Amino acid sequence: MPVHDRDIVIVGLQPWYTPIGSNCKNIALEFSKHNRVLYINAPLDRKTILTEHADPNILHHKELLKKGQDALVQINPNMWNYFPLTVMESVNWMPSTGLFRVFNQLNNRRFAKAIQKAVRQLGFRNIILFNDNDIFRGFHLKELLQPEVYIYYSRDYLLAVDYWKKHGQTIEPLHIAKADIGVANSKYLADRLKSYNPNSYYIGQGCELSLFDPEQEYPRPEDMPKGGRPVIGYVGALTSLRLDISLITAMATRKQEWDFVLVGPEDEDFQTSALHGLTNVHFLGRKQMQELPAYVQHFDVCMNPQLVNEMTVGNYPLKVDEYLAMGKPVLATTTPTMELFRDYVYLGTGADDYILSAEKALAETGTGIAADRRRFALSHTWENSVAGIYAAIENFERQKARMQ
């Protein structure tokens, strides 16, 4: 039977009000087409309450806490967002994982109590609990909330980050193992889940690509270079944790006849890099999402010069789908996830590969290539990704029924 008319509770790392795109928010909206959904914002901790004085959403949450006001907000006819009226202890940097686990259980109990209040208010029954990668705050929720199905969703390798690594090396494998179902948006992460929990699945990645329409004619952005030379472009955050600065530098140094356009906010390493001394490299800064298709349309070749490390090796690069949806040739670094794209992108592992691939891309002909790229990108829908979650739930419930 399809997973319809169920009550689904979602916890995770990103609150509903997060301004950037979020897998979890898109999954929630897809769930809500056929089910009732309660999306739980991350609870505030004591450190955030004491130090955050600027973010209007956090200030709103603090005000709700102070007044004890109703914290449920309806998003659509089938979906509600909840601000938990509880405070978590800031314990992540405790030196002992054993001591951390004691306080983390206390935090989980507080969190569960807040969630139960919202569940009762909405009249939810026999819930499906979906955890978006929240290793710590969700660790005890399966036992405390007793859901019909508990799903752990992995979309990033968080243990590459010190904040999560300290206690997560011990706790996340235990968390994955006790979930009823593990799901991941890349095959690399799905294989990792399977090493702890055999009931784990690759469900692919959904993308919202309606903005990226190659039939729309966009004027060339005013801050793009105007030399009539080939443009190799990138859109997205410029961070040295995820992008290979040395690769971009080598390409731009060796191919002075090309312009390299980088659209997005820079971290400190990019700001102080040798790239700023190259006349054919153009940093255009942060843009609004709705502005990005115009830049991509006027790139001759798009790139995702990913640095391969613990954090990135399992990532699904959404920007590659955005490039492909515009029909553009794409240079990308070879990773397990990018192997799925091999027939539609140019894959490589360093500056030599990238330059050779860019030369091929600039020389390619044939109008059908762009259409094939777009067709492939548009197959990566949230409907298909959530269908994978539904299939995993149905399989689990069949197994559970046979055992009863």
Buried (B, 14 or more C-beta within 10 A) or exposed (E): EEBEEBBBBBBBBBBBBBEEEBBBBBBBBBBBBBBBBBBBBBBBBEBBBEEBEEEEBBEEBBEBBEEEEEBBBEBEEBBBBBBBBBBBBBBBEBEEBEEBBEBBBBBBBBBBBBBBBBBEBBEBEEBBBBBBBBBBBBBBBBEBBEBBBBBBBBBBBBBBBEEBEBBBEEBBBEBBBBBBBBBBBBBBBBBBBBEBBEBBBBBBBBBBBEBBBBEEEBEEBEBBBEEEBBBBBBBBBBBBEBBBBBBBBBBBBEBEEBBBBBBBBBBEEBEEBEBEEBEBBBBBEEBEEEBBBBBBBBBBBBBBBBBBEEBBBBBBBBBBBBBBBBBBBBBBBBBEBBEBBEEBBBBBEBBEBBBEBBBEBEEEEEEEBBEBBBEBBBEBBBEBBBBBBBBBBEEBBEEEEEEE
